[in-house]
Amino acid sequence: MRDGIKRLFDIVVSSACLVVLSPLLLLVALWIKLDSKGPVFFMQRRAGTGGKPFRIFKFRTMLDRPADAINQIQESVIEGRRDPRITRAGRFIRATSLDELPQLLNIAKGDMSIVGPRPVLMEQKEVVPPSYMKRFSVRPGLTGLAQVSGRRSLGWLQQLWLDAEYVERYSFLYDIGIILRTVKVVLVGGGIYGGEGMNWRTYRESLNGCDPADEDVLQAMAKSSTGNQSESTL
């Protein structure tokens, strides 16, 4: 029943948004096409429900490179809007989160939901500790608990903690609360870019060939909590 209501909500809202936002989507598509060479959309394999791959749709915000030609493990993190890989149009499109709107198509198709853990790269799936694989038990979302709690300013392990918390707590009303918080996050525009010291690639390197462990997430959360307490006393 709960999943049925969630899916019906996803279909109705995504379809309505595609119709209402179609003029905006066309304008963004035209801007991308005029601004730089390459396709309007960037399509990439992501891990969906059950960890199975699907093709995610995004507006292209970077210089044209085939998604399958990018070595995600060696790719450097985009740390700011002045990254030379980002196009002029892409800076604004990223800052306003317009690049994510084509995922309404993924939601309508059933690949994604409006709210859920963000769909990760297939390579990222390899560095998810066992207990946090539960994030793949629900459809990935256009927005989620991690996105309204700091987005990419959060460390990889912090994001996994929040993804697991969402799975355990989610309900229709909980989703509505996250959607309302998302509006504020988009308007403020914070947390769009991450840092080198907190991403999944750094965590992968720290494993030195070992398997990811649940304790890593717990330690990261404890460290984060200690850091926040220290800052509050200054």
ZAZALO-168496 format. One record per residue (C-alpha): residue in one letter; x, y, z. Coordinates in nm, 3 decimals, padded with zeros to 5 digits, m for minus. Layout:
N
+------+---------+---------+---------+
: type :       X :       Y :       Z :
+------+---------+---------+---------+
:    A :       X :       Y :       Z :
...
+------+---------+---------+---------+
# end
This chain:
234
+------+---------+---------+---------+
: type :       X :       Y :       Z :
+------+---------+---------+---------+
:    M :  00.000 :  00.000 :  00.000 :
:    R :  00.272 :  00.245 :  00.103 :
:    D :  00.481 :  00.171 : m00.207 :
:    G :  00.172 :  00.194 : m00.428 :
:    I :  00.088 :  00.544 : m00.300 :
:    K :  00.450 :  00.651 : m00.344 :
:    R :  00.458 :  00.524 : m00.704 :
:    L :  00.125 :  00.689 : m00.791 :
:    F :  00.252 :  01.017 : m00.646 :
:    D :  00.573 :  00.985 : m00.851 :
:    I :  00.381 :  00.928 : m01.176 :
:    V :  00.134 :  01.213 : m01.123 :
:    V :  00.392 :  01.469 : m01.008 :
:    S :  00.662 :  01.383 : m01.264 :
:    S :  00.412 :  01.387 : m01.552 :
:    A :  00.263 :  01.718 : m01.438 :
:    C :  00.607 :  01.874 : m01.395 :
:    L :  00.718 :  01.761 : m01.741 :
:    V :  00.415 :  01.936 : m01.893 :
:    V :  00.435 :  02.254 : m01.683 :
:    L :  00.813 :  02.287 : m01.709 :
:    S :  00.837 :  02.196 : m02.079 :
:    P :  00.901 :  02.561 : m02.190 :
:    L :  01.183 :  02.591 : m01.934 :
:    L :  01.328 :  02.255 : m02.036 :
:    L :  01.328 :  02.360 : m02.402 :
:    L :  01.500 :  02.691 : m02.319 :
:    V :  01.771 :  02.517 : m02.116 :
:    A :  01.821 :  02.264 : m02.397 :
:    L :  01.857 :  02.544 : m02.652 :
:    W :  02.107 :  02.730 : m02.430 :
:    I :  02.322 :  02.419 : m02.390 :
:    K :  02.320 :  02.359 : m02.764 :
:    L :  02.421 :  02.717 : m02.844 :
:    D :  02.680 :  02.740 : m02.568 :
:    S :  02.903 :  02.443 : m02.653 :
:    K :  02.942 :  02.148 : m02.887 :
:    G :  02.785 :  01.821 : m02.784 :
:    P :  02.449 :  01.668 : m02.697 :
:    V :  02.191 :  01.836 : m02.476 :
:    F :  02.167 :  01.540 : m02.242 :
:    F :  02.434 :  01.357 : m02.047 :
:    M :  02.337 :  00.993 : m01.994 :
:    Q :  02.523 :  00.771 : m01.752 :
:    R :  02.490 :  00.429 : m01.592 :
:    R :  02.383 :  00.447 : m01.228 :
:    A :  02.291 :  00.188 : m00.967 :
:    G :  01.915 :  00.167 : m00.918 :
:    T :  01.684 : m00.055 : m00.717 :
:    G :  01.862 : m00.371 : m00.612 :
:    G :  02.185 : m00.217 : m00.737 :
:    K :  02.085 : m00.289 : m01.097 :
:    P :  02.210 : m00.040 : m01.358 :
:    F :  01.993 :  00.209 : m01.544 :
:    R :  02.062 :  00.515 : m01.761 :
:    I :  02.015 :  00.844 : m01.581 :
:    F :  01.925 :  01.161 : m01.776 :
:    K :  02.086 :  01.496 : m01.693 :
:    F :  02.135 :  01.819 : m01.881 :
:    R :  02.497 :  01.834 : m01.997 :
:    T :  02.695 :  02.089 : m01.794 :
:    M :  03.049 :  01.987 : m01.892 :
:    L :  03.253 :  01.976 : m02.210 :
:    D :  03.138 :  01.688 : m02.424 :
:    R :  03.286 :  01.350 : m02.329 :
:    P :  03.112 :  01.013 : m02.369 :
:    A :  03.009 :  00.892 : m02.022 :
:    D :  03.145 :  00.544 : m02.091 :
:    A :  03.487 :  00.690 : m02.175 :
:    I :  03.528 :  00.850 : m01.831 :
:    N :  03.738 :  00.658 : m01.581 :
:    Q :  03.539 :  00.739 : m01.268 :
:    I :  03.803 :  00.604 : m01.031 :
:    Q :  04.073 :  00.834 : m01.171 :
:    E :  03.845 :  01.132 : m01.244 :
:    S :  03.920 :  01.430 : m01.020 :
:    V :  03.644 :  01.584 : m00.809 :
:    I :  03.472 :  01.898 : m00.936 :
:    E :  03.547 :  02.137 : m00.652 :
:    G :  03.404 :  02.463 : m00.782 :
:    R :  03.214 :  02.638 : m01.057 :
:    R :  03.541 :  02.758 : m01.216 :
:    D :  03.646 :  02.403 : m01.301 :
:    P :  03.757 :  02.418 : m01.668 :
:    R :  03.550 :  02.109 : m01.746 :
:    I :  03.227 :  02.299 : m01.678 :
:    T :  03.074 :  02.502 : m01.961 :
:    R :  02.959 :  02.862 : m01.922 :
:    A :  02.596 :  02.755 : m01.930 :
:    G :  02.678 :  02.462 : m01.704 :
:    R :  02.786 :  02.689 : m01.417 :
:    F :  02.440 :  02.841 : m01.392 :
:    I :  02.258 :  02.517 : m01.465 :
:    R :  02.445 :  02.339 : m01.186 :
:    A :  02.405 :  02.626 : m00.940 :
:    T :  02.027 :  02.619 : m00.987 :
:    S :  02.005 :  02.236 : m01.003 :
:    L :  01.837 :  02.262 : m01.344 :
:    D :  02.067 :  01.984 : m01.465 :
:    E :  01.868 :  01.735 : m01.259 :
:    L :  01.526 :  01.811 : m01.414 :
:    P :  01.553 :  01.554 : m01.699 :
:    Q :  01.539 :  01.289 : m01.427 :
:    L :  01.165 :  01.352 : m01.425 :
:    L :  01.176 :  01.118 : m01.727 :
:    N :  01.350 :  00.853 : m01.514 :
:    I :  01.080 :  00.896 : m01.249 :
:    A :  00.798 :  00.860 : m01.502 :
:    K :  00.967 :  00.545 : m01.640 :
:    G :  00.998 :  00.392 : m01.294 :
:    D :  01.378 :  00.399 : m01.271 :
:    M :  01.365 :  00.658 : m00.993 :
:    S :  01.138 :  00.819 : m00.736 :
:    I :  01.099 :  01.184 : m00.642 :
:    V :  01.247 :  01.109 : m00.299 :
:    G :  01.507 :  00.845 : m00.218 :
:    P :  01.882 :  00.793 : m00.192 :
:    R :  02.058 :  00.959 : m00.486 :
:    P :  02.155 :  00.710 : m00.760 :
:    V :  02.526 :  00.639 : m00.730 :
:    L :  02.778 :  00.538 : m00.995 :
:    M :  02.825 :  00.166 : m01.047 :
:    E :  03.184 :  00.213 : m00.925 :
:    Q :  03.056 :  00.370 : m00.602 :
:    K :  02.846 :  00.064 : m00.529 :
:    E :  03.173 : m00.125 : m00.472 :
:    V :  03.255 :  00.091 : m00.167 :
:    V :  02.925 :  00.062 :  00.018 :
:    P :  02.962 : m00.133 :  00.347 :
:    P :  02.733 : m00.438 :  00.391 :
:    S :  02.473 : m00.287 :  00.627 :
:    Y :  02.436 :  00.018 :  00.406 :
:    M :  02.349 : m00.179 :  00.095 :
:    K :  01.991 : m00.133 :  00.218 :
:    R :  02.000 :  00.202 :  00.037 :
:    F :  01.943 : m00.002 : m00.282 :
:    S :  01.621 : m00.158 : m00.146 :
:    V :  01.421 :  00.147 : m00.261 :
:    R :  01.413 :  00.346 : m00.584 :
:    P :  01.682 :  00.615 : m00.600 :
:    G :  01.550 :  00.969 : m00.579 :
:    L :  01.569 :  01.306 : m00.747 :
:    T :  01.618 :  01.438 : m00.394 :
:    G :  01.677 :  01.269 : m00.061 :
:    L :  01.767 :  01.301 :  00.304 :
:    A :  02.138 :  01.348 :  00.227 :
:    Q :  02.059 :  01.621 : m00.026 :
:    V :  01.866 :  01.829 :  00.228 :
:    S :  02.131 :  01.766 :  00.496 :
:    G :  02.434 :  01.905 :  00.317 :
:    R :  02.447 :  01.752 : m00.033 :
:    R :  02.805 :  01.710 : m00.159 :
:    S :  02.950 :  01.899 :  00.137 :
:    L :  02.892 :  01.575 :  00.329 :
:    G :  03.148 :  01.298 :  00.328 :
:    W :  03.075 :  00.977 :  00.140 :
:    L :  03.022 :  00.777 :  00.459 :
:    Q :  02.794 :  01.045 :  00.605 :
:    Q :  02.580 :  01.024 :  00.293 :
:    L :  02.552 :  00.647 :  00.333 :
:    W :  02.442 :  00.690 :  00.694 :
:    L :  02.165 :  00.928 :  00.588 :
:    D :  02.061 :  00.701 :  00.300 :
:    A :  02.019 :  00.410 :  00.543 :
:    E :  01.828 :  00.632 :  00.786 :
:    Y :  01.590 :  00.732 :  00.508 :
:    V :  01.518 :  00.368 :  00.420 :
:    E :  01.432 :  00.290 :  00.782 :
:    R :  01.212 :  00.596 :  00.835 :
:    Y :  01.052 :  00.665 :  00.500 :
:    S :  00.680 :  00.723 :  00.464 :
:    F :  00.466 :  00.941 :  00.241 :
:    L :  00.461 :  01.227 :  00.494 :
:    Y :  00.837 :  01.192 :  00.546 :
:    D :  00.883 :  01.230 :  00.170 :
:    I :  00.667 :  01.545 :  00.166 :
:    G :  00.886 :  01.694 :  00.440 :
:    I :  01.201 :  01.623 :  00.237 :
:    I :  01.044 :  01.780 : m00.075 :
:    L :  00.966 :  02.099 :  00.120 :
:    R :  01.320 :  02.109 :  00.259 :
:    T :  01.455 :  02.057 : m00.095 :
:    V :  01.291 :  02.379 : m00.212 :
:    K :  01.489 :  02.572 :  00.050 :
:    V :  01.815 :  02.394 : m00.036 :
:    V :  01.776 :  02.471 : m00.408 :
:    L :  01.700 :  02.837 : m00.340 :
:    V :  02.004 :  02.872 : m00.113 :
:    G :  02.223 :  02.681 : m00.359 :
:    G :  02.475 :  02.542 : m00.108 :
:    G :  02.658 :  02.210 : m00.110 :
:    I :  02.677 :  02.181 : m00.488 :
:    Y :  03.047 :  02.092 : m00.491 :
:    G :  03.239 :  01.852 : m00.270 :
:    G :  03.601 :  01.839 : m00.161 :
:    E :  03.891 :  01.606 : m00.225 :
:    G :  03.916 :  01.495 :  00.139 :
:    M :  03.564 :  01.361 :  00.175 :
:    N :  03.474 :  01.175 : m00.143 :
:    W :  03.423 :  00.809 : m00.226 :
:    R :  03.747 :  00.784 : m00.421 :
:    T :  03.949 :  00.886 : m00.114 :
:    Y :  03.763 :  00.625 :  00.091 :
:    R :  03.830 :  00.362 : m00.174 :
:    E :  04.203 :  00.435 : m00.162 :
:    S :  04.205 :  00.418 :  00.218 :
:    L :  04.074 :  00.061 :  00.207 :
:    N :  04.400 : m00.062 :  00.048 :
:    G :  04.222 : m00.353 : m00.116 :
:    C :  04.016 : m00.445 :  00.191 :
:    D :  03.636 : m00.466 :  00.187 :
:    P :  03.434 : m00.166 :  00.309 :
:    A :  03.320 : m00.213 :  00.670 :
:    D :  03.017 : m00.093 :  00.867 :
:    E :  03.252 :  00.034 :  01.136 :
:    D :  03.395 :  00.288 :  00.891 :
:    V :  03.058 :  00.463 :  00.871 :
:    L :  03.013 :  00.459 :  01.247 :
:    Q :  03.360 :  00.603 :  01.302 :
:    A :  03.299 :  00.876 :  01.044 :
:    M :  02.971 :  00.974 :  01.211 :
:    A :  03.132 :  00.974 :  01.556 :
:    K :  03.415 :  01.193 :  01.428 :
:    S :  03.167 :  01.429 :  01.264 :
:    S :  02.964 :  01.451 :  01.585 :
:    T :  03.276 :  01.524 :  01.791 :
:    G :  03.382 :  01.793 :  01.545 :
:    N :  03.043 :  01.962 :  01.559 :
:    Q :  03.047 :  01.960 :  01.940 :
:    S :  03.394 :  02.116 :  01.941 :
:    E :  03.285 :  02.392 :  01.705 :
:    S :  02.981 :  02.469 :  01.920 :
:    T :  03.205 :  02.538 :  02.220 :
:    L :  03.423 :  02.795 :  02.041 :
+------+---------+---------+---------+
# end
